[in-house]
Amino acid sequence: MMPLTMAKSGETAAIRKIFGKDEVRQHLAELGFVVNSDVTVVSEIAGNLIVQVKDCRIALDKTMANRIMI
């Protein structure tokens, strides 16, 4: 397991675990970040990511992306 920030551009991986407070995990789940779903890194700039999950592109800052384990 590694944080989402370690994934390379174009890489697709399954979400294994999400860390954080209940509110943070709930917010990420509402955006489509749930365990066993696939996430694709579209681009990365200074640790901040643009990812594709469930046919949507979402921007995540480094701290939020570090809470998502793949």
VENBELUR-V460986 format. One record per backbone hydrogen bond with DSSP energy under -0.5 kcal/mol. NH is the residue of the N-H (numbers start at 0). CO is the residue of the C=O. Records with the same first field share a line. If there is no record, write none. Layout:
NH=CO ; CO
//
This chain:
3=64 ; 67
5=2
6=3
9=40
10=7
12=38
14=36
15=68
16=68
18=66
24=20
25=21
26=22
27=23
28=24
29=25
30=26
31=27 ; 28
32=27
33=31
35=14
36=33
38=12
39=51
40=10
41=39 ; 49
42=49
44=47
47=44
48=59
49=42
50=57
51=39
52=50 ; 55
55=52
57=50
59=48
64=60
65=61
66=63
67=64
68=16 ; 66
69=1
//
